Amino acid sequence: MDRREKRLLAVLRELSEDGREQVLAFAEFLHVRQGGAEPPVPTEPVLIARSEGESVVRAIKRLAASYPMLDRSKMLNETSTLMAQNVIGGRPTEEVIDDLEMLFRTHYEAHRSAKA
């Protein structure tokens, strides 16, 4: 392991789980951009835990990272509606995030059933 790899590993260890996911996503983006193969999309969810005081926008990003096999464009209307209920309608954040988690889980189950 060279000096850069050691430094990268040391920095990764100090980041939050969300920060590590962002670094990995950026590294994969650079890899593909420089001619590397696309990383395989997981077939099973990689569930990321909800953080304390999480916003609806952050929850959508977390769930999209947890369920990378889903086509987010198919859920755009439903996620936008839930976000609007929170931002415009004043619906409690926790309730909206619970519904978002159920929405992603339901779409994953439909995706899995379609693949079977």
Rosetta blueprint (number, residue, H / E / L):
1 M L
2 D L
3 R H
4 R H
5 E H
6 K H
7 R H
8 L H
9 L H
10 A H
11 V H
12 L H
13 R H
14 E H
15 L L
16 S L
17 E H
18 D H
19 G H
20 R H
21 E H
22 Q H
23 V H
24 L H
25 A H
26 F H
27 A H
28 E H
29 F H
30 L H
31 H H
32 V H
33 R H
34 Q L
35 G L
36 G L
37 A L
38 E L
39 P L
40 P L
41 V L
42 P L
43 T L
44 E L
45 P L
46 V L
47 L L
48 I L
49 A L
50 R L
51 S L
52 E L
53 G L
54 E L
55 S L
56 V H
57 V H
58 R H
59 A H
60 I H
61 K H
62 R H
63 L H
64 A H
65 A H
66 S H
67 Y L
68 P L
69 M L
70 L L
71 D L
72 R H
73 S H
74 K H
75 M H
76 L H
77 N H
78 E H
79 T H
80 S H
81 T H
82 L H
83 M H
84 A H
85 Q H
86 N H
87 V H
88 I L
89 G L
90 G L
91 R L
92 P L
93 T H
94 E H
95 E H
96 V H
97 I H
98 D H
99 D H
100 L H
101 E H
102 M H
103 L H
104 F H
105 R H
106 T H
107 H H
108 Y H
109 E H
110 A H
111 H H
112 R H
113 S H
114 A H
115 K H
116 A L
